[in-house]
Amino acid sequence: MVIWLFIKPYDHQVMKRPEFDSIKTYAEFKKYKWTWNDLVSICKEHGLKYQATEEKLLKVIEAYFNGVKIPPKRNWYSNVVLN
């Protein structure tokens, strides 16, 4: 017995996301798909904590939109903020 499956091609429009700095609210930020690497890059560029899981990075970015800047951990051996 042969079963034929007709699969509709994956059809969705990819929403082009704007530059992070042009986004004004966390709600707008959440409209777009961000990879873990994207989140790490955003956090590094803005001096935020970047060594975390995707879930925690999203919380750091949400805090950033709410006016709270969570800095990265310090390197206590040289007493400088990690880059």
N, C-alpha and C positions, 0 to 999 in steps of 0.2 A: 504494500500500500504506500502510495506517495502522497505526502501532504505538501501543498504549495503554500508558502507564506508570502504574502505581499506586504512588504514593509514600506511604509511611507518614508521617504527621505527625511532626514533630520532637518527641519525647517524652522528656524527662528532667526530673528534679526539680532545681530550682535550690537549691543549698545556701546558706542565708542565712549570711553570715559574721558573726562576732562583732566587736566593737570590737577594734582592734589591741592596746590595753593589757590586755585580758582574756586574750590568747593568751600561753601560758607557754613554749612551745618553738618552735624553727624548724620542726620536723616538723609541728606543728599548723598553723603559719603557711602551710606549703606545700600544705595540703589545700584551700586556697581560691584562687580566681582573683583576681588583683590586676592592675589596669591600671598603666601607667607613671605616670600622674597620681596614682594611689593611693599608689604607692611614693614618689614625690617628696613628697607631703603628709606621709606617715609620717616620712620622714627629716627634713623641715623641722621638724615638731612635736617631734622628739626630739633636735634639734641635731646631726644626722648629715650627712655628705656627701650632697648631693642633686643635684648636677650631673653626671649620668652616664647610661650606657645602662641599660636594664632589667636586663641581666645583672649589671652592676656594682652596681646598687642592691640587688639580691637578696643579693649578697655582703656589702654593707655591713650589711644587716638581719640576715643570718646571724651576722656578727661581733657585732652588738648583742646577739643572743640568747646568744652565748657570752661576754658580759661585756666586749667590746672596743668602745669608742666611737670611731668614725672621724669626726672633726669636718670641717665644710666648709672649703674653702680660705679663707684670709684675704684680705681686701681690703687690700693693702699700702699703698694711698694714704691710707686713713683708719685702718688698723691695727685694724679691728674684724672680727669674724666676720660673714660674710654672712648675712642673714636669708632 
